[in-house]
Amino acid sequence: MLFVKPLSSEENNTLEEMHKNHQNLAPRTRAHAILLNAGGFILPTIAEILGVCRQTVSTWLHAWEDKGIRGLIDLPRSGRPHILSNELEIKAIEYVEQSPRSLKKVLAELSEKFGVKIDLSTLKRICKRAGLSWKRMRKSLKSKRDSILFEECRKKLEGLIEQDKQGIIDLYYFDESGFTLEPCVPYAWQPIGKTIGIPSASSKRLNVLGFINRKCSFTPFVFEGTVTSSVVVACIDKFAGSLQKPTTLILDNASIPVFVNIVVRCTYKICVISLPQGKGSQD
C-alpha cells in the first residue's frame, strides 16, 4: 500500500487551500488526492472517487513526496508557435471587425494582401484570444439619433426619475408588443438533405399595450386587431382615469401623428413625453 508521510498542519492547510481555491482544476484534484491518501484512503478508492486510473494517483503521490507542493502544479509549457505573427493577428482582428459576419472574407483578404493561408478554425481561435465571440447582433437606432436632442431628453428623464423617487409625481413608461404562436424561422447548421422542423401553430396575433412604473406596477391592454393612434389614445384616456396624482408618461419613439393626438386628448393629470429615436432599450 502506498501512503504519503503524515502531513504537518501547515502542509494540510496548504493542500486544503489549493483544493478549494486554486484557479485550475488539475492542481485542485491532485491536492484532493493527497488529502484523501493522508486520511487513509487507498489508491483504488481515490482513483474511483476522482475518476482517474490508479497509476495516475500513484504519480501524484510520488510527485508530492519528491517535490512537495511544487510537484502538484504544472510547469509552463511553450506550446506550438502561433501561425500568424502578432502584427498579422492584429490585422486579422481589424478585418474581422470590418466584416464581422463573414470570416471567409477575412481569410480571402489575408491570403490576397499578405499571402498567408490559414483555415477557418485557426481564425476562430485568434478571434477568441482577442475576446470576440459569435453571438446575435441587435437592432439599434443610434445612427438616427440627434445627439443634442438626445442629451436634453436624457437630462430631463433624470430629473423626472428624481421627482418620482421623491413622490412628487408618478413616472410611467408606455410601449407596445405583439405575441403569436407562429415562430420565427432562424438559420441553423443542418445535415445536407435534411431540414430541422420547428413546431408551429396557426394563431391570431395578440397586441399588448402596457403601462409600467419604476415599482413594476403594470397595467396592460390586449387587442387582437391593429393598434392605431385611436387605440393608443383610448388606452391612455382609460389609464389616466385611474391616476391619483400628477403623472408623467414616457413614450419611446412615438410617431408624430400618435404623439399629437395624445397631447391634444390628455387630461391635466398626465403629461406625455415622446423620447427621440435611439433612446429605446434596443440601443
N, C-alpha and C positions, 0 to 999 in steps of 0.2 A: 504494500500500500504506500502511495506517495502522499506525504503531507508536508506542508511548509512548516518552518520553525514557528514557535509561538510568537504572536505579534505583540509588540510593545503598545502602550496606549497611544503613543504618537503615530506609529505605523497604522494602527487601527483607525484612528481619526482621519489620517490622510486618505486611506482607502475608502472610508465612508464618504468623505467629501468628493473624491473622484467618482465614486459610484453614483452619487446623487446629482452632481452639478457639472461634470465635465461636458464640454460642448460637443464632443464626438462620441458616437455610440461604442466604438471598439474599446477605448480605454475604460468606459463605464462597465462594459461587460467583463473585461479582464479583472478589474478591481472586484467586481461581484464574485468572480470565480475564486479569487484569493480569499475573500472573506468567508465564502462557503466552506472552502477547504480547511481554513483555520478553525471553523466552527465544527469540524468533524465529518463533513460530507466527503464521500469517496469520489474518485474520478468519474465512474459511470453515472453516478447520480447527478453530479454537476453538469456533465455533458447533456444529460436528458433535460435538466432544468433550463439550460441556456440554449439548447437546440444546436449543439455542435458535436463533433466527434471527440472521443476520449483522448486521442493524440494531441488535438488542439489544446485541450485543457492542460495536458501534461507539459506542453511547450510553454504555456503561460506561467505555470508554477515554477518551471526551471528558470524562466526569464526573471521572475520575481526574486528567486533565490540568488541569482548571479548578479543582477544589476539593481535590484530594488525597484523603486517607483519608475525609474527611467526605462526599465525593461517592459513596462506596460504601455508605453507611449510610442507611436510610430514616428520614426525619424523622417524629416522632409525628403522627398524624392524629386528628382529633376523632371521626370516625365518626358514625353516626346516634345520636341521643339514645335512651336507654332508654325503652321504652314505659311501664314502671312506675317510680314514684319509689322511692328507697331504702327508705322506710318500707313501701311496699306489697310490695316484693320480700322484705323480711324477714318480713312477714306471710304471703306466699305460701309461703315455705320452712317456716314454722311449720305451715301447713295440710298441706303435703306430709309433714312428719314425723308428723302425726296420721293421715294417710291415705296411707301410702307405696305402696300397691298400686293406687290409683285417682287419677290426675291429673285425670280428667274431673270427679270430685267436687270437687277443689280449684278447677277452673275455675268450677264452678257456685257455690261459696261466694264466690269473688272477685266474681263477677257480682252475686250476691244482696246481699252485705253492702257492697260498695264501688262497685257499678255499673261495674266495669271488665271489659271483654271482650277477652281475648287468646286466640290459638289455642294448640293443644297444642304445636307446635314451639317457640313462644316460651317457654312454661313449662318445656320441657325444657332450653332454653338457660340459663334462670335457675337451674335445678337444677344444671347442670354448673358454672356460675360459682360456685355455693355449695359445690362439692366433692362433690356427690352423683352417684351412678351407678346404673344399672339392673342389678342382679345378683341372684342367687338368695339367698333367705333361708335360715336354717338352724334346725334344731331346737335347743331349749335347755330344760334342766331347772332353770334358775336360779331360776325363780319358786317352785319347790317346795323350795328349799334351806333347811335350818336353819342360819342364819348362825353360831351358836355352835358347833354340831357340826362344821360345815364348817371353821371356823378351827382347831379342835382336830385334825381329821384332816390338815389342811394342814401343821401344825407336826410332827405325828407322821411324816408322809411325808417331810418334810425330814430328820428325824433318821434314818429308815431309809435314805434315799439316802446320807447321810454314812457310815453304818455299812457300806453296800455298797462305797463308794469305798475305805474303809479295809480291806476284806477280812474284816470281822468276820462278815458274813452275805452270802448271795446274795439279791438282790431281784428277784422275777419279777412280771410282770403277766399277768393272765388275762382273756381275752374270747372272744366267740363271734361268728361272722358266717356268712352264707349266700350261695351263688352259684348262678345258674341262667342258661340261655341265653335265657329269655324276658325281653325288655327291658321297662323301664318305658315308659309312654306319656306323653310330655311334651306340653305345649302348644307351638304354633309358628304363625307367620304363614304362611297358606296361601292360594292363589288360590281365589276363590269357585267352587264346583262341582268342585273337585279336592281330593284328600286325599293327603298325603305318606305313603308306606308305609315302615314300619320293618322290616328283615329280622328274622325271628323263627324260633325252632326250639323244638319241644317237648322238654323235658328235666326230669329229676328235680333237685330242689334238693339241693345238697351243703352240709351244715353243717360248719363248721370251728371247732374249739375249739383255742386256741393259748396257749402259754406263751412269753413273751419277756422277756429281761432287758435291762439298760441297755447291754450289749455286743452286742445284736442276736443273741444266741443264741436260736433259735426251735425249739420243739417242737410240732408240730401233731397233731391227731387229727381224722379226717374221717369223717362219718357221712351216710348217706342218709336215715335215719329221723329222728323227732322227738327233739330234745335235751331230756331230762328231768333232774330233780335226780339220779336214779340214774346217768345217763350222766356228768354233771359230776363226781360223787363218784368214779366209776370212773376217769375220766381223771386226776383229781388223785392218786388212790391209785397209779396206774401211774407218773405223773410223779414222785411222792415217792420211789418205789423207786430212782430213778437219782441222787438227790441225794447229794452228798459232804460237805456241811456244813450247819449250820442255815440255813434258807431262809424268807423271808417272801414270801407270795403276796398280791398286791393284786387284789381283785375289784371291778369297777366296778358299783355299783348292783345287787348281787345281792339276789334276793328272800329274805325271811326263811326260808321252808322250805328252800331250797337252802343258805343260809348255815348254818343249824343242823345240817343233815345233814353238811355238810363239816366243821364244827368237831368233831362227835362222832367222825367217821371218821379225822381227821388223825393222822399219826404224830408222834413227838417231833421229827422232822427239819424239819417245816414248820409255819409259823404263818400262818393265813389272816386277812386283814383285808378287810372289805367297806366300800368308801367310800360316803358318803351321796349321795343324789340331787343332781345339779348339779355333781359333781366331774368328770364324764367329759369326753372330748375334744370332745363336741358342745356343750359350754357355751362 
